[in-house]
Amino acid sequence: MRGGPFLWHDRHMEQPTPLLYCAEMVQRLDKDRFLTALFAPEPARSHLFALYAFNLEVARTREQVSEPMIGEIRLQWWRDAVEAIYQGTPPEHEVVQALALAVRETGLERSLLDRLINARGFDLYDDPMTSMDALMTYVEESSSCLMLAALSVLGMDASDASSDAAKKSGQAWGLVGLLRALPLHLQRQQKFLPEDILTTHGITWDQLSSDSDLDTVHATVGDVADVARIAAKEGRLAARSLPSNALPALLPASLVPLYLKRYARQDFDPRTESPEVPVFRKQLTLVKHALLRRL
């Protein structure tokens, strides 16, 4: 990789290709995963970009459709595209073509891609998240599953250690992502905060965006942040038994403490703009963990 770990430039830069399309898409729409993927060697880095671009395509379905039925059709298109990849006849679509190359060269299991698609069916509707257990299942099927797929791209076997590291690290990263998106979810009436947590604190979803007691709101959101913090710690412990080449897949979880610290400074208030972490702090954190070769 030319220019150090924070510049994207390799053999695919010379002309437009599906791989370059995916890299630029991830750099634009998923900056944190883009930064972490830069620590992977070629060609695994390009395959990670393809995987992350695919994830963006399915994760952004709700944003790109006007009603749930159209979203269901879009998700079905991706199911069909994944099936075509494994049949050796991928459609002419930049992300599909890049993903097909990743599948051919890494042996990435189809079931992981299917799970990532299926997880996004919940996003299309405004159904409430019934419990913390349901929320954990959601983040495992989306975020943890993506980390497991990334580990596969990096050549990791599906061992108990890698599965546990992906599960816990993915839980932490997925929960932080939902906390960061809470202001948007309040606007859309997407009820991702679990009903049992709301009930415990004697608050309803509608009250989160009203002038209800701020201490109650902060405590409610803080409970989810605590679960993310614990999952991040457990993910770090699980990752210690993995070889260093697994690190780029799990690196997003190293940013969890940075986001939680920023969020705590604004008292976990979902009615204010989601806090952002300066890029240089992310870079320093990622470099530190890369040099230590562990989360």
Secondary structure as GFF3:
##gff-version 3
##sequence-region A 1 295
A	DSSP	three_ten_helix	11	14	.	.	.	ID=ss1
A	DSSP	alpha_helix	18	29	.	.	.	ID=ss2
A	DSSP	alpha_helix	31	37	.	.	.	ID=ss3
A	DSSP	alpha_helix	44	59	.	.	.	ID=ss4
A	DSSP	alpha_helix	61	64	.	.	.	ID=ss5
A	DSSP	alpha_helix	68	87	.	.	.	ID=ss6
A	DSSP	alpha_helix	94	106	.	.	.	ID=ss7
A	DSSP	alpha_helix	110	119	.	.	.	ID=ss8
A	DSSP	three_ten_helix	122	124	.	.	.	ID=ss9
A	DSSP	alpha_helix	132	139	.	.	.	ID=ss10
A	DSSP	pi_helix	140	144	.	.	.	ID=ss11
A	DSSP	alpha_helix	145	153	.	.	.	ID=ss12
A	DSSP	alpha_helix	160	180	.	.	.	ID=ss13
A	DSSP	alpha_helix	182	188	.	.	.	ID=ss14
A	DSSP	alpha_helix	195	200	.	.	.	ID=ss15
A	DSSP	alpha_helix	205	208	.	.	.	ID=ss16
A	DSSP	alpha_helix	214	239	.	.	.	ID=ss17
A	DSSP	three_ten_helix	244	246	.	.	.	ID=ss18
A	DSSP	alpha_helix	247	250	.	.	.	ID=ss19
A	DSSP	three_ten_helix	251	255	.	.	.	ID=ss20
A	DSSP	alpha_helix	256	265	.	.	.	ID=ss21
A	DSSP	alpha_helix	279	292	.	.	.	ID=ss22
###
